[in-house]
Amino acid sequence: MPDLSRYAPDPALRRRIRRFSFTGLLVAVLLAAWGIHTRVAAHAALARRAAAANVIDVTVVRPSHGRTGEDIVLPGTVSAYAQAAVFARTSGYLRAWTADIGARVRRGQRLATIAAPEVDQQLSQAVADLANARANERIANITNARWQKLLAANSVSQQDADTKAAAAAQAKAAVDSAAANVARLRELVSYERVVAPFDGIVTARNTDVGALINAGQAPGSELFDVADTHALRIYVDVPEAYAGDARVGTRARLAFAEFPGRTLAARVERTAGALDPVTRTLRVELLLPNPKGRILPGTYVEAHFELSADRNALELPSNTVLFRSAGPEVATVGRDGRIALRRIVEGRDFGTRIEVLSGLESDARVIVNPPDSSYDGEPVRVVPLRPVVPDAH
């Protein structure tokens, strides 16, 4: 047999082959481990990025305590202390007028004279009828007295005596009726003289000499308008949120366009005592002296009220409130960085801020402009409020 020992591998060569094989295997294992680690790290980083993307950035504010007083500005209507439209109480033609617009008049001063000849004639006839009735009454009384004497002497029957007594009573009633008619017509004649109802200024004259005058208060038939402006009534409609503070005696400052930079002091004299069901406002009346007549009725005025505020109430910006079906809520951020929704009770609305009566602590962190989809436990990231940079243009 041939000798095969010479073909046996060299031990040193076998060791080198094993070493190279082990090294290759180790490199393969390391490459596989590195690949697995890289993929796991990539997945973890992707998960962290996805989780971070789901966390929204929010800015927060803390509630502030209510102010000691709230100054609100409301529009007002200026009216005269007393104003009346003067109508005619008798029909005829206007004979003359003695007061034009802007004239200052006294109570009872004649403004115009109405010519009413028919009423004058009716009065003359009524006076004559009254004289006739009185003459008939005298005859009836004399006749009744005579028949009562005859009755006492049994010269006439009781029936005849009662008839004469009834005739005397009828005559007296006729006198009373005629006297009442005379008084009525004299009143109508007195209305031919149109007079001012109170001291004031004639603000309108809607008639002229020769105009046909119809008695009664028909639209457009007023002869004069008279206004008393020694004081002015200012009417202001206070919103429901402030109605509780608008009491009698509440002070106000009135600003008129005629007096720039100046305000006039006034106070609430009376209130309507009930809210208007349409506008949900409370009408209040302020009284302002106007002895020199510098302020005219109908002027626009701004009423500045200093209303008290509840020291225990908190205030928040209006853009922190979520209006939901269950009621108003705010989204607060807890120490764990998650949202906690709080239901609050609103007070007065100051426009950019609202009053919170209950449901919130003074140290709460409230989210500004919270998303409508906010829910309890949602993670958020609090970031500083960015300052508003004014436009360079």
ABEGO torsion letter per residue (X at the ends): XBBAAAABBBAAAAAAAAAAAAAAAAAAAAAAAAAAAAAAAAAAAAAAAAAAAABBBBBBBBBBBBBABBBBBBBBBBBBABBBBBBBABBEBBABBABBBGBBBBBGBBABBBBBAAAAAAAAAAAAAAAAAAAAAAAAAAAAAAAAAAAAAGABBAAAAAAAAAAAAAAAAAAAAAAAAAAAAAAAAAAABBBBABBEBBABBABBBGBBBBBEBBBGABABBBBBAABBBBBBBBBAAAAAABBBGBBBBBBBAABBGBBBBBBBABBAGBBBAAAGBBBBBBBBBBAAGABBBGBBBBBBBBBBBBAABBBBBAAABBBBAAEBBBBBBBAAGBBBBBBBBBBBBAGABBBBABGBBAABBBBBGBBAABBBGBBBBBBBBBBBBBBAX
